[in-house]
Amino acid sequence: MRKRNTESLGEVLKQYFEENPFFRRKIAESRAVSGWKQLLGNMINSYTTNIYLRNNVLYVSLSSPALRAELQMAKDRLIAKLNEHAGMTVVNDIIFR
C-alpha cells in the first residue's frame, strides 16, 4: 500500500536545512566564500591565493599589493554583495593579506 503524503528527498532535505539554523548559517557561510569568485570574476580570483571565513571575518590572501589596496577601498560594497549572495549576514569584515 502506498502512502499518500509522500515527498521527494530533495524537498525533505530542503525543509530540514531551512528549519535548522545551524545548517542554514553554515550553508550561507559557504555561499559567501564561494561567491568571491562568482561576484569578482576570474581576473581577481586568479590573484586570490587563499580565502576562508572565521568568526564572521572573511580572510582573503592576495598576490597583488595593488589589487589589495583597490579592494580595501571597496570593502563595504564587497561585504554587502557577499552577504546578499549568501542570503543572510555572515560577513562583518574582510581582512586582505
C-alpha positions as CSV (number, residue, x, y, z in Angstrom):
1,M,0.0,0.0,0.0
2,R,1.4,3.4,-0.9
3,K,1.3,6.4,1.4
4,R,-0.4,9.4,0.2
5,N,1.7,12.1,1.9
6,T,5.0,11.3,0.2
7,E,7.5,13.9,-0.5
8,S,10.7,13.9,-2.6
9,L,14.0,13.5,-0.8
10,G,15.1,17.0,-2.1
11,E,12.0,18.6,-0.5
12,V,12.6,16.9,2.8
13,L,16.3,17.9,2.9
14,K,15.4,21.5,1.9
15,Q,12.8,21.6,4.7
16,Y,15.3,20.1,7.2
17,F,18.0,22.6,6.4
18,E,15.6,25.6,6.5
19,E,14.3,24.6,9.9
20,N,17.8,24.0,11.4
21,P,19.5,27.4,12.0
22,F,23.0,25.9,12.4
23,F,22.9,24.2,8.9
24,R,21.3,27.3,7.4
25,R,24.1,29.5,8.7
26,K,26.8,27.1,7.6
27,I,25.4,26.9,4.1
28,A,25.2,30.8,4.0
29,E,28.9,30.9,5.1
30,S,29.8,28.5,2.3
31,R,27.9,30.6,-0.2
32,A,29.8,33.7,0.9
33,V,33.2,32.1,0.4
34,S,32.2,30.6,-2.9
35,G,30.6,33.8,-4.0
36,W,34.0,35.5,-4.1
37,K,34.8,34.0,-7.5
38,Q,31.4,34.5,-8.9
39,L,31.0,38.1,-7.8
40,L,34.5,39.3,-8.6
41,G,35.3,37.3,-11.6
42,N,38.2,35.2,-12.9
43,M,40.7,38.0,-13.1
44,I,40.5,38.9,-9.4
45,N,40.2,35.2,-8.4
46,S,43.5,34.5,-10.2
47,Y,45.2,36.8,-7.7
48,T,43.4,35.2,-4.8
49,T,45.7,32.6,-3.1
50,N,43.6,31.7,-0.1
51,I,40.1,32.6,1.2
52,Y,38.3,31.5,4.4
53,L,35.7,32.7,6.9
54,R,36.2,32.6,10.6
55,N,34.1,34.4,13.3
56,N,32.2,36.5,10.6
57,V,35.5,37.8,9.2
58,L,36.5,36.9,5.7
59,Y,40.3,36.5,5.3
60,V,41.5,36.9,1.7
61,S,45.1,36.4,0.7
62,L,46.1,38.2,-2.5
63,S,49.3,38.0,-4.5
64,S,49.0,41.6,-5.8
65,P,49.6,44.6,-3.4
66,A,47.9,47.0,-5.9
67,L,44.8,44.8,-6.1
68,R,44.8,44.5,-2.3
69,A,44.7,48.4,-2.0
70,E,41.9,48.7,-4.6
71,L,39.8,46.0,-2.8
72,Q,40.4,47.6,0.6
73,M,38.7,50.8,-0.7
74,A,35.7,48.8,-1.9
75,K,35.4,46.7,1.3
76,D,32.0,47.9,2.4
77,R,30.4,47.2,-1.0
78,L,32.1,43.8,-1.1
79,I,30.7,42.9,2.3
80,A,27.2,43.9,1.2
81,K,27.4,41.9,-2.0
82,L,28.8,38.8,-0.3
83,N,26.1,38.9,2.3
84,E,23.4,39.4,-0.3
85,H,24.8,36.4,-2.2
86,A,24.8,34.3,0.9
87,G,21.2,35.2,1.8
88,M,22.0,36.4,5.3
89,T,24.6,38.5,7.1
90,V,27.6,36.2,7.6
91,V,30.5,38.6,6.7
92,N,31.0,41.6,9.0
93,D,34.6,42.4,7.9
94,I,37.1,41.5,5.3
95,I,40.9,41.3,6.0
96,F,43.1,41.4,3.0
97,R,46.5,39.8,3.4
